Amino acid sequence: MRYNKAVCKDYFYYKCKKGGNLEMQHGRKWLHKLLTPIVALALVLTGISFQGLAAMEAAETEEAGGLAAYGEAEGAEDLAACDQAEETEEPAAYAEVEETEKPAVYGGAEGKLERACEKAESGLEAMDAEEDDETEDDGEADETDKSALTEAIRRANQLKQAAYSAASWKKLKTALDAANKINDKEDASQEEADDAAENLEKAMKGLVKVPGKPGTVKAAWKGAKTVSLTWKKASDAKKYLVYRSYKSSSAGFKKIGRVENKTSYTDKTATPGKKAYYKVVAYNGGLKGGESAVKSVLILKAPASVKASASKTTVNVSFKKSTGASGYEIWSKAGKKGKYKKAATLKSAKTVKKKFTNQKDGTVYYKVRAYKQVGKKKYYTDYSKQVSVKVSRGSTIENTKSQLTIEADINLKGTGTGYHAKLVMVTPTSAVSFGIQYDQHAVAPYTGKAMALIENVANNDTGGQRYSRPGNKSLKVGQTYHMMMTVDKNGNGDVYLDYKKIGSFSQPNLAKDTCYLRIEASARLNGDSVDATFSNIKCKWNGKYDPTRVLGQNLKWNEFKTNAGLSYKYNQKKKNIRIFGTVQGINGDWDSAYDKVSDILQFQSNGAL
């Protein structure tokens, strides 16, 4: 066995022949460290000194440097030279020794060395095989994984262009085209596939969706200039613009508002009296979406052409109707500094006028507004322009100079031949009355008429009364009239119909005795009936009017019933007294039996005339 051959092959010769590549030589440094002690032992056994080994290593180092300098081609030539030198000039130290001539002493060591060399050679062969595999792997390119790219392309192809903005779709199209090219490229690298997939995913995430169309727009007038708008949410909408037109459902629209993340808007600038058209447009950022259907609503207008006219104490208010109104409210105030209060509610849109009676003297202001009833709630227009009218009652208990006065609103009804309702001033010996009397047996031309009548009773003897019909005022049964009677300290008096003086009288006896104020109702014959209502009764004693001494407050009375068929009733809520019934049990008529045909209420006074 040639020990020098095995050792050289594993350590020096093998490195020189197989390791022309210096990089490979550095990779085997660990094997060098492993074989060094084995080689040293072999040299000792074969007679090669350790210094010789060192010299050989130095030569090897120098040779490796030479190989690096000359390059791989030159190194290969030197390696061939080395092989030739080995075959022709083998040193004596490495001569073959026949196994039969080996000393016995080397038997054990030789076996160990041989086994060590065999193991080292086996390790080298394994390393060579591994290097060969690596070389083969390096020669074969890994297959590129395009699954992520393919999936991204599939999802991109399912998207619809119409659903997205043009700018964002253009970016997607660019990314998709690039992705398809890489996907079709056979030798595309993994990096190219990953980048194309990533860019396509980014483009899909950057798509800006076109918002949908707002649905079911509702428009409701909420009073004055206000319209409430609501609608159903549009898909992908971030904001909405609200448009209004007064022309038509297809023209003249102008933007009036903008809202974000809500589906309602309140228009507070609508023009009353016009029909307004509304539409809502959805937006996603600056991207315009669908337009809603157009919804219209009528904005109610306050009543126009309001007028007020006065006739004595009656004021008539009229106006033009408001289209779409359910009804109206009339408000009034007394004087410039007064406060407006609701005077009347007209619950029909067809009713556009109202009469106000018994208005106080002075200037009265009126204004009107319309309303629309929705369920239990009312929505109001603005108020109309105010108008004013001057009310002049004429003569009243407050502004007429007198010592005694009584006034009231009188309404007379009845059946039969005659009936009356009167204001009365009376003393124990005399009386004067003024009121309304219906008499089928009155002298011509008053026969069968209701007249304003003064009855002046000079004494209580039959025929002691005198009748006069001041102003020849023919009145109507069942209608209310304001009547007043006054007298001064001398017994001279005046009578007034609806605040205007229509006649006078003189009865000095009223100034001589204590005088009382009364109201009276009666009928002419048995079987005749009367129904007289006295309201707003006021009295004055001793030349001074006390506004607290009115019916329903501090004005008290006593009843003097002269006919059992008549009675009275006080209505506290309406502040009036009603005397009614059918006359019974008399012989004659109200002229011959005047003390037996009436029901009388006398008001307590605080002093005589």
Helices and strands as residue ranges (DSSP letters): H 3-7, I 8-12, H 13-18, H 22-27, H 29-46, H 50-88, G 92-94, G 99-101, H 106-139, H 147-157, G 161-163, H 166-184, H 190-205, E 215-221, E 227-232, E 239-245, E 254-260, E 264-267, E 275-284, E 287-291, E 295-298, E 307-311, E 314-318, E 327-334, E 341-346, E 353-356, E 362-374, E 377-380, E 387-391, E 404-415, E 418-426, E 431-439, E 449-457, E 465-468, G 470-472, E 474-475, E 480-487, E 492-497, E 500-506, H 509-512, E 516-523, E 529-541, E 544-550, E 557-561, E 566-571, E 576-582, G 594-596, E 598-603
